[in-house]
Amino acid sequence: MRIDLHAHSNVSDGTETPADVMASAARAGLDAVALTDHDSTDGWAEASLAAVQFGVALVPGMEVSCRTEQGISVHLLSYLHDPDHPGLLEEITKAKDARLTRAERMVTLLAEDYPLTWDDVIHHVAPGATLGRPHIADALVAAGVVADRSEAFTSILTSHSRYFVQHYAPDPATAVELVRAAGGVPVFAHPVASARGRIVGERTYREMIDAGLVGLEIDHRDNPEEGRKFLRDLASKHGLLITGSSDYHGTGKPNLLGENLTAPEVLGRIEELGTGTPVVRGTSTAS
């Protein structure tokens, strides 16, 4: 089986609808794909219908935005949790609202130096989507300021830029606890992706593992090879699952569906542990 456990739709910062992500997964020859939009499960229903239509199993998921007390950004993938769990829902709603306030402040700062308005940004956000820096990047591309999202993030929107504004996000260990309480399976997304910014140290791994972390997303294009060895050793020491995935965003990133894969037995273990919501299996997908 070909399994990709990290993909985004336009419910957050991808460029395809949830149904189109499932169609793209089918074209890529995937048997299963996880929809993991940022701080949102709003795409699950549409993707579920498309899963049956296209014969691709949908692993309902979400990418939770977290931040350590040192200000380091951490992304936590949650699979098969209850989307209506009060504690988790309250926390992601708080983070989602903070993203909006943060984006407004960043646009105000950017408008001092670039031809950018709030309406320009909103134009690139699907109704109800989790608004983030990628949408600001898309507006900068449309304005001719940068060539693509990648250029925007390595220059104007970098965390070291004067335009960057922090937003509220839960502590990673707290997020792990909430995901487990919601019946979900928490996996640390691209943990050593140093090109994205600062990465966490031993203390954060220890706290997340003690809180119930289940796995590490190791096979990901943003994890350098030397970092992958460290992660594999950590997974072996603590009995953590190892996943691989694309982090697909449609045309928003160069990442291709299926460029990294997760072993079938790992998905099987995720299904055993996840009690909040089931995998949605397409008509032609093996169980």
C-alpha positions in Angstrom: 0.0 0.0 0.0 1.1 3.6 -0.7 0.3 5.8 2.2 0.9 9.5 2.6 0.0 10.9 6.0 0.3 14.7 5.6 -1.6 16.8 3.1 -3.3 20.2 3.1 -6.4 21.6 1.3 -7.6 25.1 0.9 -9.3 24.7 4.3 -5.9 25.9 5.5 -3.0 26.8 3.2 -3.3 24.3 0.4 -4.5 25.3 -3.0 -7.0 22.4 -3.7 -10.4 21.7 -2.2 -10.6 18.6 0.1 -12.3 16.7 -2.7 -9.5 17.7 -5.2 -6.9 16.5 -2.7 -8.5 13.1 -2.8 -8.6 13.1 -6.6 -5.0 14.1 -6.7 -4.2 11.3 -4.3 -5.9 8.8 -6.6 -4.0 10.1 -9.6 -0.7 9.8 -7.6 -1.5 6.1 -7.0 -2.0 6.4 -3.3 -4.1 3.9 -1.4 -4.5 6.2 1.6 -3.9 9.9 2.4 -4.3 12.0 5.6 -6.0 15.4 5.3 -4.2 17.4 8.0 -5.2 21.1 7.6 -3.9 23.6 10.1 -6.0 23.8 13.3 -9.1 22.7 11.4 -11.2 19.6 10.6 -13.6 21.5 8.3 -12.5 19.6 5.3 -13.2 16.1 6.6 -16.8 15.8 5.4 -16.0 16.8 1.8 -12.9 14.6 1.7 -14.9 11.7 3.1 -17.4 11.8 0.2 -14.5 12.0 -2.3 -12.7 9.1 -0.6 -15.5 6.8 -1.5 -15.8 8.3 -5.0 -12.1 7.9 -5.8 -11.3 4.7 -3.9 -8.7 6.2 -1.7 -8.8 5.8 2.1 -9.0 9.0 4.0 -7.2 9.3 7.3 -8.9 12.2 9.1 -6.3 14.4 10.7 -5.2 17.9 11.6 -1.9 19.8 12.1 -1.9 21.6 15.4 0.2 24.7 15.7 2.2 24.7 18.9 5.0 26.8 20.5 7.5 26.1 23.2 8.2 28.6 26.0 11.4 29.5 24.2 9.2 30.6 21.2 10.1 27.7 18.9 7.3 26.7 16.5 6.2 23.0 16.7 3.7 21.3 14.4 1.8 18.3 15.8 -0.1 16.0 13.5 -3.2 14.5 15.1 -4.9 11.5 13.5 -8.3 10.0 14.1 -9.3 12.3 17.0 -12.8 13.4 17.9 -13.3 16.7 16.2 -15.8 17.8 18.8 -13.7 17.1 21.9 -14.2 20.2 24.0 -10.7 20.6 25.3 -9.0 20.2 21.9 -11.6 22.2 20.1 -11.3 25.1 22.5 -7.5 25.2 22.1 -7.4 25.1 18.3 -10.2 27.7 18.1 -8.1 30.0 20.4 -5.1 29.4 18.1 -7.1 30.0 15.0 -8.5 33.3 16.2 -4.9 34.4 17.2 -3.7 33.6 13.6 -6.3 36.0 12.3 -5.3 38.8 14.6 -1.6 38.2 13.8 -2.2 38.2 10.1 -4.0 41.6 10.3 -1.1 43.0 12.2 1.5 41.6 9.7 -0.4 43.1 6.8 -0.5 46.5 8.5 3.3 46.4 8.8 3.8 45.1 5.3 1.6 47.8 3.8 4.1 50.4 5.1 6.6 49.1 2.5 4.7 47.1 -0.1 1.5 47.5 -2.2 -0.6 45.2 0.0 -4.0 45.5 1.6 -6.1 43.2 3.8 -8.6 42.7 0.9 -5.7 41.5 -1.2 -5.0 38.7 1.3 -8.6 37.8 1.9 -8.9 37.2 -1.8 -6.6 34.2 -1.4 -8.5 32.6 1.5 -11.3 30.1 1.0 -14.4 30.8 3.1 -13.9 29.5 6.6 -10.3 28.6 6.0 -7.6 28.9 8.7 -5.8 32.1 7.6 -2.0 32.1 7.8 1.3 33.4 6.4 0.9 31.4 3.1 -2.1 33.5 2.2 -0.1 36.7 2.8 2.6 35.2 0.6 0.1 34.5 -2.2 -1.0 38.1 -2.0 2.6 39.2 -2.3 3.0 37.0 -5.3 -0.1 38.4 -7.0 1.3 41.9 -6.3 4.5 41.1 -8.1 6.6 41.5 -4.9 7.9 38.0 -4.9 7.9 35.1 -7.5 6.4 32.4 -5.3 5.6 31.4 -1.7 9.1 30.0 -1.2 10.7 33.4 -1.9 8.2 35.1 0.4 9.1 32.8 3.3 12.8 33.0 2.8 12.8 36.8 2.7 9.8 39.0 3.6 7.9 36.5 5.8 10.8 34.9 7.6 10.5 34.8 11.4 13.5 37.1 11.5 11.7 39.8 9.5 10.5 43.0 11.0 7.0 42.1 9.6 6.8 38.9 11.6 4.3 38.7 14.5 4.0 35.9 16.9 0.6 34.4 17.6 -0.8 32.2 20.5 -0.2 28.5 20.2 -0.4 25.8 22.9 2.6 24.2 24.5 3.6 21.0 22.5 3.2 18.7 25.5 -0.2 20.2 26.3 -1.3 19.6 22.7 -0.2 16.0 22.9 -2.2 15.5 26.0 -5.3 17.1 24.4 -5.0 15.0 21.2 -4.7 11.8 23.3 -7.7 12.9 25.4 -9.7 13.3 22.2 -8.9 9.8 21.2 -6.3 10.9 18.6 -2.8 9.8 17.7 -0.2 12.5 18.0 2.8 12.6 15.7 5.6 15.2 15.7 5.6 16.8 12.2 9.0 17.4 10.5 10.8 17.7 13.8 14.3 18.6 12.6 13.3 20.9 9.7 15.9 23.5 10.6 15.5 25.5 7.4 12.0 26.5 8.7 13.5 28.1 11.8 14.8 27.0 15.2 14.2 23.3 16.2 13.6 22.0 19.7 16.0 20.3 22.0 16.0 17.2 24.2 13.7 18.7 26.8 10.8 19.2 24.4 11.1 15.7 23.0 11.1 14.3 26.6 8.1 16.4 27.6 6.1 15.4 24.5 7.0 11.7 24.9 6.0 11.8 28.6 2.7 13.4 27.6 1.9 10.5 25.2 3.6 11.3 21.9 3.0 8.3 19.6 5.3 9.0 16.6 7.8 11.1 14.6 7.4 12.2 11.0 10.9 11.3 9.9 10.7 10.8 6.1 9.9 14.3 5.1 11.8 16.5 2.6 12.5 19.2 5.2 14.3 16.8 7.6 18.0 16.7 6.7 19.7 13.3 6.6 21.7 13.8 9.8 18.6 14.7 11.6 16.7 11.7 10.4 19.3 9.4 12.0 18.8 11.2 15.3 15.1 10.8 15.0 15.3 7.1 14.1 17.5 6.5 17.2 15.0 8.4 19.3 12.1 6.4 17.9 13.9 3.1 18.6 14.7 4.1 22.1 11.2 5.2 23.0 9.1 2.8 20.9 7.7 5.6 18.7 6.1 5.0 15.3 7.9 6.3 12.2 5.9 8.0 9.5 6.7 9.4 6.1 4.7 11.9 4.0 4.7 14.7 1.5 3.2 17.7 3.3 1.3 18.3 0.1 -0.1 21.8 -0.5 -1.2 21.6 -4.1 0.6 24.3 -6.1 1.5 26.1 -2.9 4.6 24.1 -2.4 6.8 21.9 -4.7 6.0 18.8 -2.5 4.5 16.0 -4.4 1.9 13.5 -3.1 3.6 10.2 -2.4 7.2 11.5 -2.4 7.6 10.0 1.1 5.4 7.1 2.4 4.3 5.4 5.6 4.4 1.7 6.1 1.1 -0.1 6.1 1.8 -1.6 9.6 2.3 1.9 11.0 -1.1 3.0 9.7 -2.5 -0.2 11.2 -1.1 0.8 14.5 -2.5 4.3 14.2 -6.0 2.8 13.6 -5.6 0.6 16.6 -4.8 3.6 18.8 -7.2 6.2 17.3 -10.6 6.0 18.9 -12.0 9.4 18.1 -13.0 8.9 14.5 -12.5 6.1 11.9 -10.5 5.9 8.7 -12.9 6.4 5.7 -12.2 3.7 3.2 -12.9 4.2 -0.5 -14.7 1.5 -2.4 -11.6 0.1 -4.0 -9.3 0.5 -1.1 -8.1 -2.6 0.8 -9.1 -2.7 4.5 
